Structures are given as C-alpha cells and as structure tokens.
Amino acid sequence: MKDGTTVWLPYHRSRIPGLPDEFTYAYWDGSGPLPGDPAEVRFLAGPPAPGADRVLRPVLPRMRNLEVLQLFSSGYDHMLPLLDAMPPGTRLSTGHGVHREATAEPAVTLLPALSRGLDVFGARRAEGTWQPEFRTSLVGERVLVVGHGAVGAAVAARLGAFRCETLFVARAARTTPAGRVHGAPELRGLLPTADAVVLCAPLTGQTRGMFGAQAPALMRDGALLVNVARGELVDTGALVREVRAGRLRAGLDVTDPEPLPPGHPLWHLPGVLVTPHVAAFTDAFPAMTEDFPRRQLHRYARGEELHNVVLTTTAAGDAVRAA
C-alpha cells in the first residue's frame, strides 16, 4: 500500500489510537463539509448511523479511486442502488459482528417485557390502576432465532439464562458445534410450534419480506415476535392484523415504514412495544465502531484480506459477491 493513501473516517484520528502511520487521514461523519477532494479517497468508512446511503449518494460518484467502502451496519441492501456510483474493484465491507452484544440486549429485554406484560402494567400505572394478573414465563418456551450470525448467537446465549428451548433458522440448513441450524425453507413449518420468534437476520435480497403476509397467521395464539433486524423483513400490515385480533404481541426496534409516520397503528396498538431503531446505540457503541476500522486498516495496509467483504463492484455497475 502506498504511503499517503487517503482515508476518510467518521471519527477524529485522536479517538482511534494505533492507526497505520503511512496513511493520510481526514475526518468526515457525513454531517459537515467535505474535508478534501473525494477523488483522492481510497478507503472510506461511512457514517455509523442509519441513513448512510442518503449521505453517501452525492459523494460516491466523485470518489473515482475508491478501493474500500466500510459500512458499520450488518446489512448492505440499502447500498445496492449505489453500486454504479463506485469505481470497478471497490470492495464493500459490512460491520457484521460489531453490534452483536448491544443488539442482543434489547432482543432479550423485549421478550420478557412482553411475556410479563410490562407494557400493560406501564399503561395501568399511568392510570393509577393496581390490577395484578397471571402472566407467562419464558421458562421452557420454544424460541426461534432467525439469523445465525453474530447477533443471533449472542441472543441465544442470553436466552439460556431463561431456560428456553432455542432453535436457529438461517439461510441454509447445517450442523454446528452448538447444534442443528434449520434452513429458511423450514421456517414456515416451525412457526406454528414456536412460542416466540426473534428476527436477527440482516436485510438482503433473500431476507427482504421473509416474514411475509402469511407468516404472522402461522404463529400460534399468544406468540411473541421481536424484531431487532430490519423492518423490511416483516409484512407490517399482516402483523398489525394479528396483533389487533389479540393473537400476537410484538416488540419492534425496527419497523416498515421507518420512521413510523404519525397516526400509524403501531404507535398505539395494544400488545406492541416499539423502540426507535436504537438497539445498537449505547455507550459501548463508540468503542466498538472505533476498534473495527483500526483492525481493518491494518489489514488493508498489509494487503491482507479484509473482514466482512460482501461484494466487489465491476465495470458493469453491478458486483461480484463474496463467497
């Protein structure tokens, strides 16, 4: 790698000690003026926040020498419309695994909150109503964790403390040291057997709409759905119908549409807990998103294979996906 290679980061260099010395660094988090000529940038770490595609859309066509675009999200579907704006040979890398611990926490918080009726008791508290009632425990419940990546594994590890029966569903069936992973085609048959479903899969062309119009209807009465992945995995209208009928309860950190517009039924529908896409954003977020680009840049400086490269752009404006 040539000395003086230009790298744009969403953090000031002083916040990330130990970066390779041979590069020239500039700070750009997407919110201010560009710190230099985009044509000089070879490694770009995008803004670590939702909406990175909107920020990058006007800038990428000017980055004629870009070699690496590093995202901080686990998914990359939102960047596919921008492939033709990147020069051929650009590697797109995701932040897969960076947010696993933080994202797993709200997933396993929403499940017991729903099962123990904390939303119901919270509403009654606001009314000044003291009304004890029998609720459901997670002990012995069957939980489907959809997505066998870093977040899914972290969710399953935490569910062990609740003594749940945890089943994994991923794109392809396989056997792992932790047990069997069911393939996506098996999801339909597993839904009627589950007491809860936790969606952790990244948004891709294959996962978009995977929890479609029929999926909520297949879930058993009283089942819970938690989504800490992406709202586009779920058919929102179908979910609203099942929750409104009193059959399902849902805990959603992500929605479709997002943000929720005023008056949307998910705002006030009983049986739904909504958080505004904040699963990964904690006081641990800066440390996690600073350490990862440092490790990536050292690999880049040594000419080594980067972590989480999902595709490489071609001259045709599309991409060769990583194996």
C-alpha positions, 0 to 999 in steps of 0.5 A: 500500500502506498504511503499517503493513501487517503482515508476518510473516517467518521471519527477524529484520528485522536479517538482511534489510537494505533492507526497505520502511520503511512496513511493520510487521514481526514475526518468526515461523519457525513454531517459537515463539509467535505474535508478534501477532494473525494477523488483522492479517497481510497478507503472510506468508512461511512457514517455509523448511523442509519441513513448512510446511503442518503449521505453517501449518494452525492459523494460516491460518484466523485470518489473515482479511486475508491478501493474500500467502502466500510459500512458499520451496519450488518446489512448492505441492501440499502447500498445496492442502488449505489453500486454504479456510483463506485469505481470497478474493484471497490470492495464493500465491507459490512460491520457484521459482528460489531453490534452483536452484544448491544443488539442482543440486549434489547432482543432479550429485554423485549421478550420478557417485557412482553411475556410479563406484560410490562407494557400493560402494567406501564399503561395501568400505572399511568392510570393509577390502576393496581390490577395484578394478573397471571402472566407467562414465563419464558421458562421452557418456551420454544424460541426461534432465532432467525439469523445465525450470525453474530447477533443471533448467537449472542441472543441465544446465549442470553436466552439460556439464562431463561431456560428456553428451548432455542432453535436457529433458522438461517439461510441454509440448513447445517450442523454446528458445534452448538447444534442443528441450524434449520434452513429458511425453507423450514421456517414456515413449518416451525412457526406454528410450534414456536412460542416466540420468534426473534428476527436477527437476520440482516436485510438482503435480497433473500431476507427482504419480506421473509416474514411475509403476509402469511407468516404472522397467521402461522404463529400460534395464539399468544406468540411473541415476535421481536424484531431487532433486524430490519423492518423490511423483513416483516409484512407490517400490515399482516402483523398489525392484523394479528396483533389487533385480533389479540393473537400476537404481541410484538416488540419492534426496534425496527419497523416498515415504514421507518420512521413510523409516520404519525397516526400509524397503528403501531404507535398505539396498538395494544400488545406492541412495544416499539423502540426507535431503531436504537438497539445498537446505540449505547455507550459501548457503541463508540468503542466498538465502531472505533476498534473495527476500522483500526483492525481493518486498516491494518489489514488493508495496509498489509494487503491482507484480506479484509473482514466482512467483504460482501461484494466487489463492484465491476465495470458493469455497475453491478458486483461480484459477491463474496463467497 
